[in-house]
């Protein structure tokens, strides 16, 4: 099947990512490139059409090039999209007309086609005697990437699962059960909790926590990978959002793209990033296509530093255990109420505060648990989730009754911006 691809040129359009999503929803593959791209780079993708995300104007205008006539040389159908693109969320008729009538595309980009093509590409990239390693976190991105590569090369993939002691309740056991028993994959579990917690002792600054965890992860990963002998490739669960934010006109302002897990660029491995052209929702669809368990495919995002940035202040074993229990109760009740799939991310936080309470007719001075739940499309912006009051009441009652040293529960009702989703 001939690959049909459309190039979206980003001239600073606020809605560039949204345009790409709408194109993908019409089963047409696309790639976003900055407007400064060379003609040779565009031609290397063999695109069937160009879409110009301009940031100027409020209507579709065909065959305009924003005073940059060099793209005319490509001889491709072009469509300009201005920043008045709120209609794209509801109405894709103009896009349909351009892609299917003007350009003549068939809309053959599907998840099963993506899986088949990606597996073939991996087999072509990795030689018959070469070895591959993957840093498996248990999150949806690294999990889908690992299963894809395993489908392609089997036991020549070795996954390293670093348990840094900052995971959610029973998460390590679930990861090992899923990948070693269900998928029969080669996974090495590294118990490094003592190392991480020792390094974090007495540290309260959130940025310092992140740096310590990132550095320690690299050290542990490199140490364990060295035990495997010659390794040729490293699998990473990089998503398209990361790539876009580091190379497009609008994204460069948001953040720079770094390798997943903070691995240094001077590692001797070559990279395999099978998901680097997918958005989060597309990764979930691939996971479903690969028959990865639904609980894992739809698992809410979880930060690389784990619970260390949800324990505000110093991280201790006691605080981690309190937070794990509270977080598990919250997620359990959300699933019971059949709300989990409605929420982008939900979790508990342990602030570094205590307050007075009364339990069993006795004064208490105990921890407060914060609850956070948001709805979002991509995590760039988010709004707080409006729980049914009875669900919040059940969560709060269970936490105060079942989690030791907690006598108060609060709910965060701020959007992003002005706040972030995570508290640290």
Buried (B, 14 or more C-beta within 10 A) or exposed (E): EEEBBBBBBBBBBEBBBBBBBBBBEBBBBBBBBBBEBEEEEBEEBEBBBBBBBBBEBEEBBEEBBBEEEEBEEBEBBBBBBBBBBEEBEEEBEBBBEBBBEEBEBEEEBBBEBBBBBBBEEBBEBBEEEBBBBBBBBBBBBBBBBBBBBBBBBEEBBBBBBBBBBBBBBEBBEBBBEBBBEEBEBBBBBBEBBEBBBEBBEEBEEBEEBBBBBBEBBBEBBEEBBEEEEEBBBBBBBBBBBBBBBBBBBBBBEEEEBBBBBBBEEEBEBEBBBBBBBBBBEBBBBBBBBBEBBEEBBBBBBBBBBBBBBBBBBEBBEEBBBBBBBBBBBBBBBBEEBEBBEEBBBBBBBBBEEBEEBEEEEEEBEBBBBBBBBBBBBBBEEBEBBEBEEEBBEBBBEBBBEEBEBBBBBBBBEEBBEEBEBBBB
